[in-house]
Amino acid sequence: MYADEFSIYSGNANRPLAEQICRYLRTHMGDVQVFEFANENIFVRVMENVREQDVFLVQPTCRPVNRSIMELLIMIDAFKRASAGRITAVMPFYSYGRSDKKDQPRVPITARLVADMLTVAGADRVLTMDLHQGQIQGFFSIPVDELTAVDILCRYIRAKDLPDVVVVSELGFAKKARNFAEKLQAPLAIVEKRRLGNEDRTELMNVIGDVDGKTAVIIDDEIDTAGSLMEAVSALVAEGAREVYSCATHGVFSGSALERIADSPLREIIVTDTIPLPEGAPRDRITILSVAPLFGEAIKRIHRGESVGALFSSEVQLVEEMTFWGSRADEEDNEEQDETPAIPIAR
């Protein structure tokens, strides 16, 4: 049985998000050293007592992907050997998610391999957001809580009061896109495409649905090289779409994605802060919504043994508050705050 206290620690992949989660929970981040020696060996040392505590390690496996994974695995091992009561790997972005099946001869299922490594390292549960495919949860033999940013993205779009909205998605994200469209009370259009071999290229095949004269909002789990996104944008413009917006949970923006976006007719791209934006990203075209309050609420509920799923069912007002939490939190910082945390924390 773990102690009443919980503590939050972070690797180097997205420390600002971990700091925002702590800010939301009105607590301080735990002290841990995570650095790389000259020989590229990663060193981790927990700098405070965590015996029997409920520990949450915030580390998305984003760029540089393999180093981020190794940091997380070594951190889990370090906390296990420090006798932490329970270790939750908080992975806002789960890399290798596309390698979730054997779709060619003699290829690995790397998403399963990463799940096995996390379990063997000593993680007791995983908290993540918008997996590439929900079935990846089944690769784990430990509990997995998958959050979604669809509600927050939807609330932002609804606040813009765009005219004649049509939600656009590819087939793989159609289920969540349907929920997104229902919340906006808008029709759904599907972009049919196929991936060409193992290259980051896709071939657009068809747009199913009416987009003529409408404001198209493309929804997906991530934007990687933006190749398929640009194909979809071009097809929507050709079909008569008036304006095109893009929403995604994870803004990976690898390769020449930023150049493609800069030259595109996209009006705005909305992503969350699960992954830090790369340097040189056009802030005038990219809007970032913070998922820190969503992860903060989930962490609080996991620690207390409460329902995480309730975040996406009855508590609509909570989601609305989370959407614009960043700006409101900045205003609150200028006012006197109660220094007593709402829940016990490790000191």
C-alpha positions in Angstrom: 0.0 0.0 0.0 1.5 3.3 -1.1 1.6 6.3 1.2 -0.8 9.2 1.2 1.7 11.4 -0.6 2.3 11.6 -4.4 5.1 13.2 -6.3 5.7 14.3 -9.9 9.0 14.0 -11.7 10.1 14.8 -15.2 12.7 13.7 -17.7 14.1 16.0 -20.4 11.6 15.4 -23.2 9.0 18.0 -22.1 9.8 19.5 -18.8 7.6 22.6 -19.5 4.5 20.4 -19.6 5.5 18.8 -16.3 5.9 22.2 -14.7 2.5 23.2 -16.0 1.0 20.1 -14.5 2.6 20.9 -11.1 1.4 24.5 -11.5 -2.2 23.2 -12.0 -2.0 21.0 -9.0 -0.3 23.7 -6.9 2.7 21.6 -6.0 6.4 21.5 -6.7 8.2 19.1 -9.1 10.3 16.5 -7.5 14.1 16.6 -7.6 15.7 14.1 -9.9 18.9 14.3 -12.0 18.6 13.0 -15.6 21.6 13.7 -17.9 23.8 12.1 -20.5 27.5 11.3 -20.1 29.9 12.1 -22.9 29.7 8.4 -24.0 25.9 8.9 -24.5 25.1 6.8 -21.4 22.1 8.2 -19.5 22.4 8.7 -15.7 19.4 9.1 -13.3 19.5 9.8 -9.6 16.5 10.5 -7.4 17.5 13.3 -5.1 14.8 12.8 -2.4 13.1 10.0 -0.4 10.2 8.4 -2.4 9.8 5.3 -0.3 6.2 4.0 -0.6 5.1 7.1 -2.4 2.8 7.3 -5.4 5.1 8.5 -8.2 4.2 10.0 -11.6 7.0 10.3 -14.2 6.1 12.8 -17.0 8.0 11.9 -20.2 6.6 11.9 -23.7 8.6 9.7 -26.0 9.1 12.5 -28.5 12.2 13.9 -30.3 14.9 12.6 -29.8 12.6 9.5 -29.6 15.1 6.8 -28.6 16.8 8.9 -25.9 13.5 9.8 -24.5 12.4 6.2 -24.2 15.7 5.2 -22.5 15.4 8.1 -20.1 12.0 6.9 -19.1 13.0 3.3 -18.7 16.0 4.2 -16.6 13.9 6.6 -14.5 11.4 3.8 -13.8 14.2 1.5 -12.7 15.7 4.2 -10.5 12.4 4.8 -8.7 11.7 1.1 -8.4 15.0 0.6 -6.7 14.3 3.6 -4.5 11.2 1.7 -3.2 8.5 3.9 -4.7 5.1 2.5 -3.8 3.6 2.9 -7.3 5.1 4.2 -10.5 2.9 5.7 -13.2 4.6 6.4 -16.5 2.8 9.6 -17.8 3.4 9.5 -21.6 1.5 12.3 -23.3 2.9 11.1 -26.6 3.5 7.4 -27.3 6.0 7.0 -30.1 6.2 3.9 -32.4 2.4 3.8 -32.2 2.2 3.3 -36.0 4.1 0.0 -35.7 1.1 -1.7 -34.1 0.7 -4.7 -36.4 2.5 -7.0 -38.8 1.4 -5.6 -42.1 4.4 -6.7 -44.0 6.5 -9.9 -43.9 9.3 -10.0 -41.3 8.6 -6.7 -39.6 8.4 -6.0 -35.8 5.5 -4.8 -33.8 7.5 -2.1 -32.0 4.5 -0.6 -30.2 4.2 -3.9 -28.3 8.0 -4.0 -27.7 7.9 -0.5 -26.1 5.0 -1.7 -23.9 6.9 -4.8 -22.8 10.0 -2.7 -21.9 7.9 -0.3 -19.8 6.4 -3.2 -17.9 9.7 -5.0 -17.4 11.3 -1.8 -16.2 8.8 -1.6 -13.4 6.0 0.7 -14.4 2.8 -0.1 -12.5 0.4 1.8 -14.8 0.5 4.1 -17.9 -1.2 7.4 -18.4 -1.2 8.6 -22.0 -3.2 10.6 -24.6 -4.7 9.9 -28.0 -2.8 6.7 -29.0 -2.4 6.2 -32.7 -4.8 3.2 -32.3 -6.7 2.5 -29.1 -5.9 -1.2 -29.4 -2.3 -0.4 -28.3 -3.7 -0.5 -24.7 -4.0 -4.3 -25.2 -0.2 -4.6 -25.6 0.1 -3.8 -21.8 -0.4 -6.2 -19.0 -0.7 -3.2 -16.6 -3.5 -0.7 -16.4 -3.6 2.0 -19.1 -5.5 5.3 -18.9 -5.9 6.9 -22.3 -7.0 10.6 -22.2 -8.2 12.5 -25.3 -7.8 16.1 -26.3 -10.8 16.0 -28.6 -13.0 17.8 -26.1 -10.5 20.6 -25.6 -9.9 21.0 -29.3 -13.7 21.0 -29.9 -14.3 23.7 -27.2 -11.7 25.9 -28.9 -13.2 25.5 -32.4 -16.7 26.1 -31.0 -15.5 29.4 -29.3 -14.3 30.7 -32.7 -17.9 30.5 -34.0 -16.9 29.5 -37.5 -19.7 29.4 -40.2 -20.8 26.2 -42.0 -18.3 23.9 -40.3 -17.6 20.4 -41.7 -15.3 18.1 -39.8 -12.8 16.2 -42.0 -10.9 13.1 -41.0 -9.2 10.0 -42.4 -10.6 6.6 -41.9 -8.3 5.7 -39.1 -9.5 8.5 -36.9 -13.1 8.4 -38.0 -14.5 7.2 -34.6 -13.1 10.1 -32.6 -13.8 12.5 -35.5 -17.5 11.5 -35.4 -17.6 12.4 -31.7 -15.9 15.7 -32.6 -18.5 16.4 -35.3 -21.4 15.6 -33.0 -20.1 18.0 -30.3 -19.8 20.7 -33.0 -23.2 19.7 -34.5 -21.5 19.6 -37.9 -21.4 17.0 -40.7 -18.5 14.6 -41.2 -16.4 14.2 -44.4 -13.9 11.4 -44.8 -10.5 11.7 -46.7 -9.6 8.3 -48.2 -5.9 7.7 -48.6 -3.3 5.0 -48.7 0.3 5.0 -47.5 3.1 4.3 -50.1 5.4 1.6 -48.8 7.5 2.6 -45.7 8.0 6.2 -46.8 6.4 9.1 -45.2 4.2 9.7 -48.2 0.5 9.1 -48.9 -1.7 9.1 -51.9 -5.0 10.8 -51.6 -7.8 8.7 -53.2 -11.1 10.5 -52.5 -13.0 13.0 -50.4 -16.3 11.5 -49.2 -18.8 14.2 -48.2 -19.9 17.7 -49.1 -17.3 20.4 -48.4 -18.3 23.0 -51.0 -18.5 26.5 -49.6 -17.9 25.2 -46.0 -15.3 25.8 -43.4 -13.3 22.5 -43.2 -11.8 21.5 -39.9 -9.4 18.6 -40.3 -9.0 16.5 -37.1 -6.3 13.8 -36.5 -4.2 12.4 -33.7 -0.9 13.8 -34.9 0.8 16.0 -37.6 4.1 14.4 -38.5 5.7 15.5 -41.8 2.4 17.2 -42.8 2.5 15.4 -46.2 -0.9 13.7 -45.9 -2.3 16.9 -44.3 -1.2 19.0 -47.4 -2.8 16.4 -49.7 -6.0 16.7 -47.7 -5.9 20.5 -47.8 -5.3 20.6 -51.5 -8.2 18.2 -52.1 -10.6 20.2 -49.9 -9.7 23.5 -51.6 -10.2 21.8 -55.0 -13.7 20.6 -53.8 -14.6 24.2 -52.9 -13.9 24.5 -49.2 -13.9 28.2 -48.2 -11.4 27.9 -45.3 -9.4 25.0 -43.9 -8.3 24.6 -40.3 -6.3 21.7 -38.8 -6.6 20.2 -35.3 -4.4 17.5 -33.9 -3.4 16.3 -30.4 0.3 15.9 -31.2 2.3 18.4 -33.2 5.4 16.3 -34.2 6.3 18.5 -37.2 9.2 16.4 -38.4 11.2 16.8 -41.6 10.0 19.7 -43.8 6.6 19.9 -42.1 7.0 23.6 -41.1 8.0 24.6 -44.7 4.9 22.8 -46.0 2.7 24.5 -43.5 4.1 28.0 -44.3 3.4 27.5 -48.0 -0.1 26.1 -47.5 -3.5 27.8 -47.5 -4.2 26.6 -44.0 -5.8 29.3 -41.9 -4.8 27.9 -38.5 -3.3 24.8 -36.9 -4.4 23.9 -33.4 -2.3 21.4 -31.4 -1.6 20.7 -27.8 1.6 20.8 -25.7 2.1 17.1 -25.4 5.2 17.7 -27.6 7.4 20.8 -27.5 7.2 22.8 -30.7 10.4 22.7 -32.8 12.4 25.8 -33.1 11.3 28.1 -35.9 7.7 27.0 -35.7 5.4 29.9 -37.0 3.6 30.9 -33.9 1.2 33.1 -35.9 -0.1 30.0 -37.7 0.1 27.5 -34.9 -2.1 27.7 -31.7 -1.1 25.6 -28.7 -3.6 24.4 -26.1 -2.3 23.1 -22.8 -3.3 19.6 -21.7 -1.7 20.2 -18.3 -5.0 20.6 -16.4 -6.3 17.4 -18.0 -3.3 15.4 -17.0 -3.4 17.1 -13.6 -7.0 16.1 -13.0 -6.2 12.5 -14.2 -3.2 12.3 -11.8 -5.3 13.5 -8.9 -8.0 11.0 -9.7 -5.6 8.1 -10.1 -4.0 8.9 -6.8 -7.4 9.1 -5.0 -8.8 6.0 -6.7 -11.5 8.0 -8.5 -12.9 7.6 -12.0 -10.7 9.0 -14.9 -13.4 8.4 -17.5 -15.7 10.9 -15.7 -13.5 13.6 -17.1 -15.0 12.9 -20.6 -18.7 12.3 -19.6 -20.5 14.5 -17.2 -18.1 17.3 -16.3 -18.6 19.5 -19.3 -17.9 22.7 -17.3 -14.6 21.3 -16.2 -13.5 20.7 -19.8 -14.5 24.2 -20.8 -12.4 25.6 -17.9 -9.5 23.4 -19.0 -9.5 24.7 -22.6 -8.6 28.3 -21.6 -6.8 27.4 -18.4 -3.5 28.9 -19.5 -4.6 32.5 -19.8 -6.7 32.3 -16.7 -3.8 30.8 -14.7 -1.6 33.7 -15.8 -4.1 36.1 -14.4 -4.3 34.2 -11.1 -0.6 34.4 -10.7 -1.0 38.1 -10.2 -3.3 37.5 -7.3 -2.6 36.1 -3.9 -2.9 32.3 -3.9 -3.6 29.9 -1.1 -0.3 28.2 -0.5 -1.9 25.1 1.0 -2.1 22.4 -1.6 -5.5 20.7 -2.2 -4.0 17.2 -1.8 -1.0 15.9 0.1 2.3 16.1 -1.8 5.8 14.7 -1.2 8.3 17.2 0.1 
